[in-house]
């Protein structure tokens, strides 16, 4: 029997998953189309093995990749146009593969899933869903579950925008200014991280320092603060909650209000879109509201504005649909002021000759209720985040008939928490437990006495409690300061009592447990509170514990289904161990130290004594790579031209240099006197007039060809090697006394196991070696039995700063400095040292692997050591 077609309301097509598949399949061609600076920016942040020091996690980087993909490869197109091009295999998607994903995200071929995603009916339905949300500007949604670092991702995207807009100020794809919307004051405080965040973690050197010189932050955390951005200025980051800028609907005054009103409205604002006039009548009649309007007016005078919406308080529930304009009201207009304000900004910017570059929404789930948001372009859910170790695992403790048993519930949960975590420190911080009360009265009369009694019963100091309820008579300024400093080693608070606080924008990684025994007014509150304690801490994936009443547990089950398409069983099973075991790795005394000679390369720029006339050899310049050609092609055979090739280079945006501006640009770049540069150019071949004509035809020649040749004529670079001897430790003593790691039991070697006993004095600077592969394990046992070997240490397992035994190299793909840790260090009987790297046969010729080998060889030669790379298939044949 044929499967029944789905109705329009039921069709759910995960287009973001197909976009990701296309990106992965065409990664090489996509990266080749990017600007050089963009490629450098992405390579610097890529955590996929080639940059072990990359700060971004994989989901953050993948979201950044999609952000850049939409921006540069797809030219900031609206998503409905992207979908149409993808479906019809045209434009950038020409010749794409027909491999797709099913509704459950599993890779399939079209036509084999529940509905045929390659069918015209499905296309029309999905296209209509996306098209109905069309705005006058690109609008994308990035869905990353709580705890994955949406704020850092947002900051990274803004920094990328500013770097590219600084390089290409006339390219309308890039933002020159950024407006960051927080939903409320709580989340607004957490967005300060955009300003305080260390840019060098995500921005390649030396661009991070340059960013600091021209970034201007405007933090509107108080209603009385006006926006002081200069008209038509660039690189402003305005961080505000929606209430500080938003346009609000003015209610119609009653007859009595009209009669007793002292004065008429100071200002009457009308929308540029006449359709809004009947629904929205904005009357501003107070100084506070006038300041809000001043902020809006200032924003309309900024060029290239990009809007970034942090939906942290809307991560769960139907409010998100309203704020994103999915739920409609009135005459088909968005129901909320947020979308109205963004639309009005876009209209005003158009009137002033500018544009809204785009609106980028960051949220925690791609679903609203049971509906997939059509404009999602990247998603990474809760279960995958726990499975990947980005969040804590979770254990749920459910209690029935506990609703009126506050003292029993609190006593049991405090006892469980104290037994499991106690005063153990994690990254130097004490573990925390949060209790949520519905009202201040409930907290004071029931919850607080119950927590105090539970602590006294277990001889725990009641000063470890902290109360934050938003009432100054109960929560003092000192308490608020303590609350802000909870996630520090100095804090001695462990039991946090809250009333409607800390559920949003509270990033406390040392929170390990929450307890909810009353049914809250907001059902989504249970999910919000539960997820507060899931943020990861330390190098090892810890376990959080959540204590819930029977009612709260049922609410949590429904909210997980509605917002993440997962059950309680899925949540509690997420992150469960695979075949690996947890190992506490300790340092075996005495510490092993060796002496290395690190090569420091120094470069000196020297002026040549005299310079002859410079021949720029313009005839040899690679002009073809700067030309743009157009030709008609057959869609059935894209390689076949139907007519002659036409040179359309004239369509490029070009700067028109005069002889003076060309000389000034060269002098600025080479830090030379303008008169000196002018003399050199006048005396050059083919002369200044021909040079200006060539540069005006192809602006790229100036920096690619002219300046390098002038530099070579006047300067020479002298290279010096400066070897410096350092004593380094093979392992640094961990603060906690051990490193917690996960290892395959078949590839785990312990100093105490019987097979290792005869060789224990020959190796083991750590009491456990956790090998990554069978060839590494095999080579270790072979080296132990080798008579020429005095000592052998496995050094490839500590790759996150736990060891000073590392080799710095320059990554050929990103041109940035990385760290490389060889697999083995061997000391022979003649006291000489040999570094050994084991590599899979398919990786030996990789350019990054070869770069590591070159720099390792340089260090080994300077330190009078040896270095060798062994293929995995040849481990059994290895000999000295």
N, C-alpha and C positions, 0 to 999 in steps of 0.2 A: 504494500500500500504506500502510495506517495505521501511524503511528509507534508503536513499542513503548513502553509505559509504563515508567517507571523504578521500581525497587524502592525501599523505604523507605531503605535504606542509601545509595542513589545520589542521591536527590533533593537538589538543592542550590538553595535559593531565596534570592537576595540581598535579603532584606526591608529591610535598611538602605538600599539604593538606592531602593526604593519610598517609604520614609519621607522620604528627601531630596527626591524628586520632589514628594510631597504638600506638603512644607514650602515649596518654591519656588513651587508653584502657588497656595498659600493664604497666602503670606507676609504680605500686608496684613492679612487677618483674624486671623492668628496673632499678629502684633505688637500689634494692637488689643486683644487679650485679655490682654496682659501688664500687669503693674504698671508705673507710670510710672518707677520707679527701674530696673526691669529694662530697659525700652526705652532709657533713658539709658545704662545699662551696655553694652548691645549696640551702640548707635550709636557710642559712644566707641571701641569695639574693631573697628568695621567697616572693613576695608581696601579696600573695593570702590569706590574713587575719591572717595567723599564724605568720607573721612578719610584723606588722604594721609600723615598722621603716625601712623596706627594702628600699634601695635607688633606685634600678632599677624599672622602670615601667614594667607593665605586658608584653608588646611586647618585651622589651629588655630581660626580664627573659626567655620568651618562646624561643627567638632566642638563648640565652645561653644554655637552655636545649637541643635544637636541636644540637648545637655545641658539647656538651658533649656526647649526644646520638650517634652521628656519630663517635666521637673519641673513646669512651670506650665500648659502647655496640656493635657497628658495626665495631670496630677495624680499623677505618680510611680507609674503603674501597672506591674505586672509585664509583661514583654515579651509573654508568651503572651496576655494580655488585650488588649494593644495590637494584636497581630496579628489576633486574632479580631474586634475592632471594625473594624479596617481592612478585612478581607476581607468582612464582612457590611455594610459601609458604614453603621455605626451610631455613635451618640455623636458624638464630635468629627469622625469621618470621614464623616458623613452627606453624601451627594451628591458624594463625591469623584469625580474623573475616572477613567476606565478606562485611562488611559495608563500603561504600566509599562516595565520594562526586561527585557531578556533575560538569560540566564545570563552572557553576556559583558559585561553592563552597558550594552548599546545600547538606546536608547529604541525601544519597539515598542508595538503594540496587543495586548491579551491574545488568546491563541489563535494568534498568528503565530509564537511562538517554539517551541523544541524541545519543551517541554511547556506545557500550558495552565495558567498560574498562576491562572486564574479558575475552575478545575474543583474540585468537591468532593473528589476523590481527592487532588489536590495539597495542598489546604487541610488535610485530615486528617493527611497525612504530615508536612507542615511544622509544623503545630500540635503534633503529638506530639513532634517533635524539640525544640521550644522548651519544651514543658510538662514533659518529663522532667527538665529542668534547673531546674525551679521551686524557688526558695528561699522562706523565710518573709519575705523582704525583696526589694525591686527589685535586680536584678543586671544591669548593662550592661557591654558591652565596647567601648572606643574604640580602634581600630587605626590608628595613624599610624606610618609607617615611621621608622626611626632617623634622627635629625638634624632632624626637623620641630619639636621642642620640646615633648615630652610633659610634661616637668617644669613648664615655664611654663604649659602648658594646665591641668595639675592645680592649680597655685597659683591661676590665674585662677578656676577653678570653685569652689575653696574660698573665695576672697574674695567671689565672688558669693553663695555660700550664707550667709556671715556677715552681709553687708550686708542681705539680705532677712530673715534670722532676727532680726536686731536690730530691724528695722522691724516685723516680725510675729512676735513671740516665741511666740505660741500656735499658729502654723501648723505642723503636723507634717510638712509637705513639706520644710522647710528644715533643714539641719544646724546644730546649735549647737556641735558639736565635730567635729574631724577626726582620724582615725587613718590615717597614711600608712605603708604597708608597703613596704619595699625587700626584694628577695630576698636580698641579701648585703651585706657590709660595703663592698665597692667601690662599688656603686650607692648605698648609704646616704650616702656622702660627696657624691655628685653631687646628692642631694636637699636638701643644705643651701641650694641655690639658692632653695628655697621661702621660706627665712627671710631670705636676703640680697637677694632680688629686689626691685627698685625697684617698689613697688606703684603708683606714680603712672603707670607705663607702661600699665597695664591697668585701673586704677580711676579713674573720673572725679573731678576735684577737686570739693568738698573732702573726699570720702569717704575718699580714701587716707590723709589725715592722721588721720581718725577711727579708721580701722582700726588704725593704729599704736598708738593709745592703749589699745586693749583686747585686742589679740592676745597670746596667751601661747604660746611655743614650748617644747616638751620634746623634746630631741634625745637619744635613747637609743643612743649610739654605743659604749657600753661595758657589759658584762654587770653590772658593779658599781653601775650608776646606777639608782636607784629612780625611780618616777614620782611626782612631787609635785603632781599636779593636785588642786585642791580639789574635794571632793565637790559635785556639782550645779552646778559652775561652768560658764561658757560661754566660747566662743572660744578653746579650747585646740587647738593643732595638735601632735599627737604624731607624731614621725618616728622610726621604728624599723625594723630589719630583722626578718624573721619569727622568727628565733631568739630574740629578746629577749622576746617575748610568747607565742609559739606554745605550744600544749599538745602535748606529745609522748607518744607511746605508750611506756609503761614495759615493758621486756622482762621476761619471767618469770625470776626468779632461779634459779640452779642450786642443787643440794643443798649444795654446798660454800659457796656465797655465803650461803645461809641459815644454815649452821652457824657460820661465822666472822664474821657480821655483828655489829658492836659494839652497835648499838641499833636499835630499831624506827624505821620512817619517822616523820618529824616530822609530816607532814600527808598525809592520804589524800583525794584529790579524786575526786568522782564527777560524772558528767554529769547535767544536769537531764533529759536525754533517756534514758530507761531502756534504749533500744535500743543505746546506746553502751557500756553497762556490761560486756557480754561481750567487746567488742573492745578497749576502752581502759581501762586501770587505771593511774591517775596517782598514783604515789608520789613524794613530794618529801622527800628526805632530805639535802639539802645547803643551805647558806646561799645559794649561787648560784641554785639552783632555786627557793628560797623567794622570792628577790627577783623572779624571773620571774613567780611566781604573784601577788606583790603588785601587779605592773603590770597583770595581767589583772583582778584584783579592783578596782583603781582605775578601770579602763575601764568596768566594769559599773556604776559610780556616776556616770557622766557622762550627761547628758540629750542627746537628739537627736544621737547619734553617727553619723557617716558614715565609711565605710571606703574608702580609695583605695589600690588595689594597683598598684604599679609592677612590671610583669612584664618589666623590661629583660633579665634573665638568661634568661627563658623566651620571648623574642621568637621564637626558632626551635626547632622540635622538639616532640615529644610531651609533654614535661614540662609545657607549658602546659595541655594537656588534663587532666592529673592535678590540677594546682593549681586549676583552675577547676571541678573536680568532674565533668568529662565522662567520665573513665575511672572506672569503679566497681569496688569490690571488697567482699569480705565480704558483708554482708547488704544490698547495694545502697547502701552508704554511701560518701561520698567517700574516695578512696584516700589523700589527703595531709592533713597536720596543718594546713595553711593554711586550707582550706575548713572543716575541723572547728572550728578556733579561731574563725572568723568566725561559724559557726552557733551555737557555744556562747555567744559574745558576745551574739548576737541573743536566745537563750533567756534568759540572765541579765538582759538589759535588760528583757525583757517581765515577768519576775518582779518587777522593781523599779518597774514602772509606766511605763517608758520604751519606746523602740523603736530598732532599727537603721534609720536613714532609708534607707540604700541602700548597695550595694557597687559601686564604679566602678573597672573594670579598664582599665588603659592598657597596650597592647601594640603590637608592631611589625607584625603581620600578621593578617589575618582568618582565616588558614588554620592548621590543625594537620595536618601531613602533607599529604594531598590533600583534607582535609575543611574545609568552611567552618564556622566557629564559629556556632552558631545565634543567640547572644545579642549579636552585633555590631550596634551601632546607628550606627556611622560608621566608614568606612575610607578611607584614602588611601595608595596603594601606592608601591612603590619607583620604578617607571618613570614614573608621573605626576609624582612629586616631582622627578626629574631633568629631565623634559621641561619642567616649569614653572620650572626654575632654582633650586629650593630646595636642591638638592644639587649637588656637582661632577659633571661628566661623567666617564666612566672609560674608560681604555684598558687592556686586558689583554695582558700579555706572557707567553705560554706557552712553556715549555722542556721538551723531551723528553729522556729519559735523563740527567737532571741530579741524580737523587736522591743519588748518592754524590760529586757534584762540587761540594762546598760552596764552595770557593775560586773556581771558575769562575763559579758562579751569582751569588755575592756581588759579584765583580768586575764582571760584566756589568751587574747591576742598579744598583750604585752609579754606574757610568759613565753609564748611561742617565739616572738621576736627576740627576746633577750637570750633565750637558749640558742637560737640559730646565729645571731650576729653579735650580741653583747657589746663589748668595747673593742672588738677587732677594728683595725683601721684599714681603709681602702684609699690608696693614694694619699695616705696621711690623714684622712678624714673619718670621723665617727659616723656609723650608719644612722639613718634617721627613719622615724616612723611618723606618719601623719594621720590624725583623726579629724574627721569632718563633721561638724554639727550644722543643723538646719538654721538655728537662730542663736543669737547671743545669749538669750535666756536659757536655752537648752544646754549650751556650753557651760555656763556658770553654775547652773543648778544640778546638772546631771553628769555631763562628760568630765568636767574638770575634777570634781570630787572622786569620780571613779578612777581616773588616771592617777591621781595623787595616791589613792589607797593602793592601787596595783604596784606603784613604785615603792611605797613604804614597805609593803609586804615582802618585796624582793631586795630590800636594803639598797635601793637605787636613790641617789640624791634627787629630790624634787626640783632642784635648780636646773636639772636637765630638761625641764619643760619650757616651752615657749608658746605664748598665746598671741595670735594675730587675728583680730576680729574687725578692725576698722573703726573701733570706738576708742578715742583718746583717753577715756577714763579707765580703760582696761589695758589697752595696748599702748605703751609709752613710746617715746622716740627711741629710747634705748632698745626696746623690743623690736622696733622696726629695723634698727641698725643690725641687730642680731639676726633678724630674718634675712636681710640682704647678704649677710656674711655666713649663712649656714653652710655653704659649699666651700669652706676653707678649713685648713687644718687647725686654725685657732679656735673654731667654734666647739663648745662643749655641750651644745644642745642636741638632744636626740629625739624628744617626743614633742611633736608640733601639733598644736590644737588650732583649728582653723574654722572660720565661718565665712563661706563664700570667698575665700582668699586662696591664692596659690594654685588654683585649678587651671589657670591660663597664663602663659608666659612665664611660668616658674620653672627655671631650668636648674633643678637641684639634683645633680648626678649621684650624690650620696644618700638620696632617699631610696630606701630599700623596701618600704612597706607602707600600705595605706589600710585604713579600717573604716568601713561604712556599715552601720547596723540599722539606720533609719532610712525609710524610703524618701528620697529628696523630691522637692517639687519638680525639678527638671530631671527627666529621665536620662538625658544625655550626660548629666553631671556624673553619673556612675562610671561611664566610659572615660570621661575626661580625668576624673580622679584616679581611676585604675592605672591609666597610662602615665601618670606623673612619675611613678616609681620605676619605669622601664628604661630610663636613660642609662647608657653603658658607662662603666667606670672600670679603670684598670685594664691590663692586658688580657685578662681572663674573663670569659663571659659568666657573670655572676647570676644569682637566682633571686628574684624578688618574690615577696609573699603578700597576697591580698586577702583580707578578711572581710567577708560579706555576709549579710543576712540572706535569708532565703529569697525575700522580695528583691533585694538588690542584685542577687545572682541572676534571677529571671530577667531583670531589666538589662543587665550586662549582656546576656545571651542574645536578646533581641537587637540591641544596639550594635553588637559585633556583626550580626547578620546584615543589618541595614547599611552599615557603613564600610564594612570590610569583606563581606561575603565569606565570613568564617564563623565557626561555632566555638563554644567554650572548649570543646575537646581539641579543636585546632590550635587555640591559644595556648593551652597547657602543654600540648605536645610539641609546639614550635621550639626549635633549638635543642631538641633532645639529642643525646650523644649518638654519633654514628659508630663505626667500628673503632674509633679512636678512644684513648683513655687519657685521663687527666694526670699530669705528672708535675710534682713539685721538684724543680731542678735546683740543686744547691751547689755552691762553689766548694771545691775540695782544696783545703790549704796544703802547702803554702801557695799563694797566687803565682801564676806563671807570667813572667815578664820577658820581653825580648826588645832588642834595640833595632830600630828601623831608621834608615836615612831617607827622609822625604825630600823630593826634588821640588824646590820652589823656583819657578821660571819667572825671570824679570825681563821686562822689555823697556828699552830706552829709545826715544825718538830723537834723532840727531839731524841737525840741518846740514845739508850738503854744502861744501865750500863754495861752489858756484853752479849755476844752472844754465845749461845751454837752452836754445830755443826749443820749446815743447812742440812735438808733433802729435796732435790728437788722433791722427789716423782715423778720421771719421768714416772712411771707406770700409774699414774693418769692423765697424760697430754692428752689433746684431740687430739691425733695424726690423728684420722680419718678425721677431718675437714681440714687437710693439705694435704691429699693424693689425687692424681688425678687418676681416674679410667676410663677405656675405655671398652665399650661393644658394640657388634653388635645388632642393633635393627631393628624391622620391621617397615617400613615407614607407613604401614597401621595401625599399632598399636604401637605407640611410647613407650608405657609402657611395651611392651613385649620384653624381651631379647632373642636373638637367640643363644647366646653362653655364656660362662663363663665371669665373670668380670675380667679385667686385670688391675693390678696396674702399672701405667705408671708415677709415681711420678718423676722418673729420668729425665723427659723432662723439669722439672722446671729449671729456671736459679737460681743458688744458689751461695752464697758466701762461700768460703772454709776457715773456721777459724782454726787458730792454737791455742794452749793454751795461747800464748802471746797476740794474737790479740783479743781473746775472753775476757781475763782479761782487756785489754785496753778499749774495748767497754763498758764493765760493769762499769769500773771506771769512764769513761767519762760521762756516763749517770747518775750515782749516785753521781758524784763529790766526789769520795773517792780516797785514795791513791792506786796505782796499787799493791803495796806489800801487803796491807791490804786485798784487794780483792783476791789476789792470795792465801794468807793463808786461807781465808774463803773457797775458792773453793777447795783447796787441802784437807781440813779437812771435806769436805762435803760428803754427801751420794747422789749419788754413786761414787763420785770422779771426778777429772777433765777430765780424759780420756773418760769416759762414757758421760760426759756432752758435751765435744767437738764433739764426734761422733753423739750424738742426735741433737745438734744444726746444724751440717753440713748436716744432713739428712733433717731437717726441720728448716730453718732459722727463721721461725716465732716464734719458741719456745723461742728464746733469749729474745725478748721484751714482749711476751705474758705470759711467764711462769717463766723463770729463774730470770730475773731482779726483778719482783714483789716479789718473795719469798725471795730474798736476801735483798730487801728493808725492808720487814716486819721483818726480823731477826735483822736488825741493827737500825731501826728507828721506831718511833711511831708518829702518828699525833694527836695533841691535838686541840680540837675545842672549841672556845670561842664565846659566844654571847655578842655583845656589843650594847645594845639599846641606841638610841640617839633621843631626841625629836626635832621635827621640826614643825614650823608653816607654813602651806601651804595654798595657795589661791585656791578656787574652780575654779576660772577663772582668767587668766591674761588679763589685759587691752590691747586690740588690738591697734596697732600704728595708724591705720586708723580710729579708733573710733567705728568700728563694724566688725563682722565676716559675710562674705557673704556666705550663704549656700543654698542648694536646698532641698526642703522638699515636701513630699506628703501632699497636703492640708487637706486630711482626718485625717492625723496624726500630724497636726500642732496645737499647743496650744499657744495662745497669752495671755499675762498678761492683755490686754485690752478687750478681748472678754467677753461677758456678763456672760457666765457660770463660768468664772474664777474669777470674781469680788469678790464674798464672800470669796475667799481663797487667794486673792493676797498677804496678809501679811504673809501667811503660806508657801509661796514658791517663785519661780521666782527670782533667782539670775541673770537670763537672761530674757529679755523681751519676748523671744520666745523659746519654747521647740520643737525641731524637732525629733519626735520619729521614730525609725526604723521599729517598728512592732506594730500590734494591741495589743498584750499582754502587751507591755510596756505602751502604752497609757491607757489601761484599769486599770493597776495597779496604775498608777499615780492618776487617779481620785478616786480610792478606798482608797489610802493613804491619799489624801486630806481630805476625809470625816471621816477618822479614828480619834476617840477622843483621843487616846493615842499618836497621832503624834503632835508634836509642829511645826516642820518644815520638809519639804521634798524638796530635790533638785534633778533634773535630771542631772546626771553627765556623762552619757554615750555618749553624742553627740560631745564632744570636745576631739578628739582622735589624734590630730596632734600637740601636744605640746602647745595647748592653755590653758592647765590646769596643775597645779602641783599635783593635787589629782590623783595619779596613783600608781600602785603597780608593783614593779619589780619582775619578775619571770624568772626562767630558762626554756626555751623551751626544752621539752624532746626529740624532734626530731633533733634539731640542736645544743643543749647544749650551746646556747647563751642566753644572758640576753635580755628580752623583757619588754615592758611596757603594763600594763593592766589597763583599766579604768572601774570600776564598773558602773552599770546603775543608781543606786539611792544611795543617802546618806540621811538617816532619823534621825532626832533628836527627841527622845521621850520626853514626859512630865517630866520624871524623869532626863532629861538632858543627858541621855546615847545616844550613836550613834549606828546605824545599817546600814551596807552596804548590798545592795540587788542587785543580778544579775538575770536577766530574760533570760532564755535559751530555745531554741526549744527542744522539747522532744528528738529528734534524736541526739542532740549534747551534752546532759548531760554527757554521758559516754566517750566522746572523751578525749584522754589522755592529749591534750593541755588544754582543758577546766578544767580538773581535776587538772592539774598543777597550773593553775591560781587560782583555789579555795584553794589549799593548801597554797600557798604563801599569799593569801588574808586573810586566817584564821590566819596565823602566825602574820601578821601585826595587824589584829584586836585584837588578844589576847594581844599583847604587848601594844596596845594603849587603852586597856580596852573598846573595841567596840565589836559589834557582826557582823557576816557575814552569809548570807544565800543565797542559790541559789533556784530560783523558776522556775519550769517547766512552759512553756507557757500555757499548758492545765490546769494548776492548779492555775492560777492567781486569778480566781474568788473565790477560796477556801482559799486564803491566810489570815492569821490572826496572831497576836502576841501571 
